[in-house]
Amino acid sequence: MTTPLILSIGEAMVELSQAGGDLWSLGIAGDTLNTAWYLRRCLGPDWRVGYFSRVGTGEFSRKMLRFLEAEGIEAEHVTPDPQREIGLYAISLKDGERSFSYWRGQSAARGLADDPQRLAQALQGCRIAYFSGITLAILPDAGRAALLDAATKARAAGCQVVFDPNLRPRLWQSPEDMRHWIERAAGGADLVLPSFDDEATHFGDTDPEATAARYLRLGAGQVVVKNGGGPVRYSGAQGAGLVADLARVTTVDSTAAGDSFNAGYLAAALQGADPETAIRAAHRLSLQVVSHPGALVRQAALGDQLSGATRQA
């Protein structure tokens, strides 16, 4: 039997994070890569995790490819661009909350959907295709349409499409443009993983239940609404409910909180957990992530992270 593949689609960048004083630490991160990284650490060898993107040919792009190989994330579908390079971002923190500075205007990943045939081939036979609103935001309209068309065809062939709206208005030409493409993508997804605070700001949702209902009306199969560590609402084909008794911690760094939650939820669900149990596993993973600086926290991806969740399933 072929080992099933989860393919995460998006942009990975060089990450600069403050290491103390005037010192900065260099890493590789990005929302969809963060989720792939946590998935790889949460799932055993009976699952493959791959990344689909485009990079340059310089040293930082080669560093990214070496990173993927070292972390067990398949890079077969990361292709080189002779004209562009990998993007860069820096994280600044104040009281645990992050702000970003980006250098990504000429990022090679902006061309990741330029070859629809390559995209379709990469998705052929995938068990799960995962992408985000940031993936869509960095693409031109033709690339967005190509990605959603490929996802629709893959879904028809049995691939589960998972989408995190991850709303970042600064990356879009207009709020209307952002809302149009986000809703179009969510309407074709089996699972949508929005964050309520963003949805309230940009779509006017009054509560997480309204967020879930809106995406279900658009055609999403299941919706799990993250809520900044607060009660999580879920609704759709796998049932509906509210998980309210979730622990809280003092946030050291909120970077990758949602990305790791997504990975924890998917990993638990793939190992047989029901939505509530998967939410609890995802929350535990995310709590560990926000308790440490940086996007990729090795202490947060321990082997026993999901064991309690799957035993309860």
C-alpha positions, 0 to 999 in steps of 0.5 A, a space after each residue: 500500500 502506498 503511504 498517503 501524502 499530505 501536501 502543504 502548498 505555500 511560501 516558505 521564507 527566511 525568518 529573522 527573530 530576536 535572539 536577545 539584544 541586537 542579535 537575531 536568529 535566522 530560520 526557515 518558516 512560513 504559515 503553511 510550512 509551519 503546519 507541515 513541520 508540526 504535522 511531520 513531527 506529530 505523525 508517524 512513518 505511515 504518513 508522508 508530508 510534502 511541500 509545494 512551492 517555488 524558490 530561487 537558486 541562491 544560498 538561502 533557497 538552498 538552505 530551505 531545501 536542506 532544511 526540508 530534507 533534514 526535517 523529513 518534509 518531501 521537497 520533490 515539488 519545490 522547484 527553482 526559479 532562476 530569476 527570483 529568490 526566497 522571501 524574508 521576514 522579521 518578527 518583532 515582539 511586544 508583550 508576547 504579540 508579534 509584528 512583522 516586517 516583510 521583504 517578499 515582493 519578488 519572492 519566487 513563491 509568487 510563481 508557484 501556480 504558474 504551471 497548472 500541469 505541474 500543480 495537478 501532477 503534484 496533487 494527483 493521489 494526495 490524501 490531503 491538500 493544505 493551503 491558506 489565504 496567504 498562499 492565495 494572497 501572494 499569487 496573481 489572479 491567474 495563479 489563484 484561479 489555477 490553484 483553486 481549479 487544481 484543488 477542485 479536481 483533486 477533491 473530486 478525485 478523493 483528496 481532502 482539501 483543507 484551508 486556513 483563511 489566515 486573513 492578511 489584508 496587507 498582502 491583498 490589493 483590496 479588502 473586497 479582493 481578499 474576501 472574494 478569493 477567501 470565500 471562493 477557496 473556503 467554499 471548495 474545502 472539506 475543512 476550513 480553519 478560520 480564526 474568529 478575531 480576523 473573521 470578525 474584523 474583516 467579515 463582520 461576524 458577531 460570534 464564532 457560530 456566525 463564522 462557521 455558519 457563513 463558511 458552511 453556507 458557502 459549501 465548506 464541509 466542516 469548520 473549526 473556528 479558532 478563538 485566540 485560545 478561547 472556546 472553539 466552535 466546530 460545525 459541519 458534516 462531522 457534527 457541531 459543538 463548542 469546546 469551552 474548557 480549554 486551558 490558558 497560558 501566558 503567551 511568550 510568542 504567538 507566532 505559529 499559534 494557529 499553524 500548530 493548532 491546524 497541524 495538531 487538529 489534522 494529526 489527531 483527526 487522521 489518527 481517529 479522533 472526533 472533532 472535540 478530541 482533535 480540538 483538545 489535542 490541537 490546543 495542547 500543541 498550540 499552548 506549548 508553541 506560544 510558550 516559547 519564542 519562534 515559529 518552530 518549537 521543537 519542545 512542542 512536538 513531543 511523541 506523547 502529544 496526541 496519545 491522550 487524544 487518540 486514546 479518548 477517541 
